[in-house]
Amino acid sequence: MIKIDITDSMRKTAHTKSKEMGVLYKSITRGKGNVFGFLGEEIVRKVLGGEDHNTRDYDLLVNNKKIDVKTKKTSVTPKSNYECSVADVTRKQDCDYFAFVRVLNDQSVGWFLGLKERDEYYNEAVYLTKGEHDPSNNYFVKANCYNLPISSLDQTVDGITDDSKLVWVE
């Protein structure tokens, strides 16, 4: 994973986009997670580059690959056994890859966790239903979702990442 210090400019952009977006239909956070989602996009853009697209299906276009960014807020530095989640309601998204990010609750720092090709993600992930207990993290699932540990993500992807620019930390 790559640790990224979040700048005032990144926070300002994320807060502006969040205000413009409002609350999404079926949002489990009722709009409270929008800022974190946009901070996740800022982090991925800083790591991978690319163009902002913000469609229903994907957030960024990087070397003609459609990347959808999935962000969770956190109170701790993520560990490789922590889970990355994709909500079942977004199963039909037309993207090529998912990029996963964690952002500290105070919005001071975030971590680019890695990438996974969309179909590979669904083939490898564990499906959990709302209310189900996830024994891997002692969490009761708030919405049907697919979970995969950070350790199963790809750290580099041909045509998307430039290995020479990435400094991975654990």
C-alpha positions in Angstrom: 0.0 0.0 0.0 1.1 3.6 -0.5 0.6 6.2 2.3 -0.4 9.6 0.9 -0.6 12.8 3.0 -3.8 14.6 2.2 -3.3 18.3 1.3 -5.7 21.2 1.9 -6.2 21.4 -1.8 -7.3 17.7 -1.9 -9.7 18.3 1.0 -11.2 21.4 -0.6 -11.8 19.6 -3.9 -13.4 16.6 -2.1 -15.7 18.8 0.0 -16.8 20.8 -3.0 -17.6 17.7 -5.0 -19.4 16.2 -2.0 -21.6 19.2 -1.7 -22.4 19.2 -5.4 -23.3 15.5 -5.3 -25.7 15.5 -2.3 -27.0 12.1 -1.0 -27.0 9.2 -3.4 -29.9 6.8 -3.7 -29.5 3.8 -1.4 -26.4 5.2 0.3 -25.7 3.4 3.5 -23.9 6.4 4.9 -26.6 8.9 3.9 -24.1 11.1 2.2 -21.7 11.3 5.1 -19.1 9.2 3.2 -19.1 11.3 0.1 -16.2 13.4 1.2 -14.2 10.3 2.0 -15.1 8.9 -1.4 -13.8 12.0 -3.2 -10.7 12.0 -1.1 -10.1 8.4 -2.2 -10.4 9.6 -5.8 -7.9 12.3 -5.2 -5.5 9.8 -3.7 -5.8 7.4 -6.6 -5.3 10.3 -9.1 -2.2 11.2 -7.2 -0.8 7.7 -7.4 -2.0 6.7 -10.9 -2.7 9.9 -12.7 -5.6 9.8 -15.1 -8.7 11.9 -15.9 -11.7 12.6 -13.6 -14.9 11.2 -15.1 -17.3 10.6 -12.2 -19.9 8.5 -14.0 -22.2 6.0 -12.4 -19.9 3.3 -13.6 -16.4 4.6 -12.9 -14.5 7.6 -11.4 -11.2 7.8 -13.4 -9.9 7.0 -16.8 -6.2 5.9 -16.6 -4.6 4.8 -19.9 -8.0 4.0 -21.4 -8.9 1.8 -18.4 -12.0 2.7 -16.4 -11.2 2.7 -12.7 -13.9 2.8 -10.0 -12.5 3.9 -6.6 -13.8 2.2 -3.4 -13.0 4.1 -0.2 -13.4 3.3 3.4 -12.7 5.6 6.3 -10.6 4.3 9.1 -9.2 5.1 12.6 -6.0 3.1 12.1 -3.3 2.3 9.6 -4.8 -0.6 7.4 -3.3 -4.0 7.6 -3.0 -6.5 4.8 -5.7 -8.8 6.3 -8.3 -6.0 6.4 -11.2 -6.3 3.9 -12.0 -4.3 0.8 -15.7 -4.2 0.0 -17.9 -3.7 -3.0 -21.6 -3.3 -2.4 -23.8 -5.7 -4.3 -26.0 -2.9 -5.6 -23.1 -1.7 -7.7 -22.5 -5.2 -9.2 -23.4 -4.0 -12.7 -20.9 -1.1 -12.9 -19.2 -0.9 -16.2 -15.6 -0.5 -15.1 -12.4 -2.4 -15.8 -10.8 -2.1 -12.4 -11.5 -1.3 -8.8 -9.0 0.8 -6.9 -9.2 0.6 -3.1 -8.4 3.3 -0.6 -8.6 3.9 3.2 -8.8 7.5 4.5 -8.1 8.4 8.2 -11.1 9.8 10.0 -9.5 13.2 10.4 -8.8 13.3 6.7 -5.0 13.9 7.2 -3.7 10.8 5.5 -4.9 8.0 3.2 -3.6 4.7 1.8 -3.8 3.5 -1.8 -4.3 -0.2 -1.1 -4.1 -1.6 -4.6 -6.2 -2.6 -7.7 -8.2 -5.6 -8.8 -9.6 -6.3 -12.2 -13.4 -6.2 -11.9 -14.3 -9.8 -12.9 -11.3 -11.2 -10.9 -12.5 -9.3 -7.9 -16.0 -10.9 -8.0 -14.5 -14.4 -8.7 -12.2 -14.2 -5.6 -14.3 -12.2 -3.2 -16.6 -13.6 -0.4 -20.3 -12.7 -0.7 -21.9 -11.5 2.5 -25.5 -10.6 3.1 -26.9 -7.7 5.2 -26.8 -8.5 8.9 -24.4 -11.4 8.4 -21.4 -11.5 10.8 -18.0 -11.4 9.1 -15.7 -13.4 11.3 -12.6 -12.0 9.6 -13.1 -8.6 11.2 -16.0 -9.1 13.7 -18.2 -6.8 11.7 -22.0 -7.1 11.0 -22.5 -6.3 7.3 -24.7 -3.2 6.7 -25.5 -4.1 3.1 -25.0 -7.1 0.8 -21.4 -7.0 -0.4 -18.4 -8.7 -1.7 -15.2 -8.7 0.5 -11.6 -9.4 -0.4 -8.6 -8.9 1.8 -6.1 -6.2 1.0 -3.4 -8.8 0.6 -5.3 -10.2 -2.5 -5.1 -6.9 -4.4 -2.7 -6.3 -7.2 0.0 -3.7 -6.4 0.9 -3.2 -10.0 -1.1 -3.6 -13.3 0.5 -3.5 -16.7 -0.7 -0.4 -18.6 -2.0 1.3 -15.4 0.8 1.6 -12.9 4.4 2.6 -13.4 6.4 0.4 -10.9 9.3 2.9 -10.8 7.0 5.6 -9.3 5.4 3.4 -6.6 6.9 3.2 -3.2 5.0 0.5 -1.3 4.9 0.3 2.5 3.5 -2.2 4.9 
